[in-house]
């Protein structure tokens, strides 16, 4: 049975961490929708409908925080897509993991295909959660992974499911050309990997680096709810030198276009946030990474972007030298095009599977 929209197109449910004021997930949704064939009518899970409307005007949404509403929506579509990010993990919470597992099992009980697009796998800290994910993945129709460690884990589990791998889909996002400027943009987040000594070293390095190059420092909250208070909390803990505080401003990311314009007019980006790093690099903006998660290190290594692992033994000398190096070496256009081309495998596989579904 086909569940057609008002325009006669079959419907698909795209599930992800959308409309939660995290610009990285909004960028994933933007790429997915731009590369999706026209033959489908998407229904999107979203916490804030208006946030998704700015990316996809007029598309149908369902409240992602209402499990009952999303499960009901599964009944009235032809396929379920888990769209980008690391949805199958328990570092955020087991509750979040169970949410997506329930959606997978609901779709399969209704004999509807489940397609995973641009996914990362894990981290999965609890053995029971690893078992749940492994069992659930055996029921899906297709998956594209965004990093080698996820693919390797899936192979280790000997999943008999069609699998492909490519760079994170956001490498396929368009971007304005870099024009340079006098702003240093930070896309940092709170992290338990840094105690007071670690933050002291990091912020001290930042202060010295910004003074050397006479840069204004913009603390950009890429995820509003998690990042917006970081700078003030560091000020309150007396970690931020007065000279750095005076040259610093905070800004909440409101849209992809706003952020990309800001990036294009900056001198450099230092990112903890994965998709901030990618969106900067896609635009040819000099960038360096601070890795709080293996996915950040993997993306930096893939693109040849300098990065440091976060810990409490950060070296000021090393960080400043690394940032100086990054400032001189933005990604070349041919490297960006190659990553974008390789990242398109996620949407190519998705569209191929959906076309096969139409023919049934």
Buried (B, 14 or more C-beta within 10 A) or exposed (E): EEBEBEEEBBBBBBBBBBBBBBBBBBBBBBBBBEBBEEEBBBBBBBBBBEBBBBBBEEBBBBBBEEBEEBBEBBEEBBBBBBBBBBBBBBEEEBEBBBBBBBBBBBBBEEEBBBBBBBBBBBBBEEEEBBEBBBEBBEEBBBBBBBBEBBBEBBEEBEBEBBBEBBBBBBBBBEBBEBEEBEBBBBBBBBBEBBEEEBBBBBBBBBBBBBEEBEBBBBBBBBBBEBBBBBBEEBBEEEBBBEEBEEBBEBBBBBEBEBBBBBBBBBBBBBBBBBBBBBBBBBBBBBBBBBBBBBBBBBBBBBBEBBBBBBEBEBEBEEBBBBBBEBBEEBBEEEBBEBBBEBBBBBBBBBBEBBEEBEEE
